[in-house]
Amino acid sequence: RLGTPDRARLKEMLSFGVPLIVAGVGSMVVQVADRPILAKASGLAEAGIYGTCYKLGIGMMLLVGMFDQAWKPFILERADRPDAGALVARVLTYFGTLGAWAFLAIVFFIGPLVQAPLFAGKPLIHPSFWSGLPVVPVVTLAYLFNGLYFVMLAPLMLDKRTGAVSAATWAGALVNILLNWYLIPRLGMMGAAWATLAAYAAMAASVWALGRASRPVPYEWKRLAILAGWTAALWWPSASVGLPARFVLLAAYPAGLLLTGFLGADELAELRALFSSRR
């Protein structure tokens, strides 16, 4: 027999959960609003090319999705720890480090991969869609910012401020819609890609700003700036070099971080211990 509903608990659950549903709708708007606007402004053909090449950022999307599924329960279990803020900051740095390396790998090799005749002598996508390949790096970077958003969401989730989560997500949705209407008539499918990147960046910035009100987190901005600068420095020349040079650039990413002192002594010791245990 079911007991009498606990109205106080039900109210608490609804106040926590309903804003997350609203946030989910806002996230869906960010993901799909560009297609109908692009189709209306530039035609169905360009929208089809954009949609096909947009999917080539699936590698980063899967990485972010898997991380999010593990991250939320991990940090919620540690909500009462005094070092929860420092943990969020360090995870953001580590996620950014691995995510930027994955971003470089995707943008260096996705074009040659889908154009190569690897499938019974045919490429992965028809040459008529190759004009949309320039959107792939922008969309992949957008997914990376979506991952940063998931990390910086933690302070709001720990403090049960899901209304702020909804506000941040809809801020991104509004940025996405406005920029799509403004950029697509001027830049076509590239305008849609940049609008998506701006939306996810706005979402990340919003949860960071809103989270500071109740739980300041000591994010490692200097290290993140080094990551951004080094990633941009490697990405910039990649379009004008061949595949062998791109492999060199990809290998230079961790080498550069080691040589610049990006990793602290404690982190280097942990890496040495990890590799020693594996051997």
Disulfide bonds with the S-S distance in Angstrom:
none
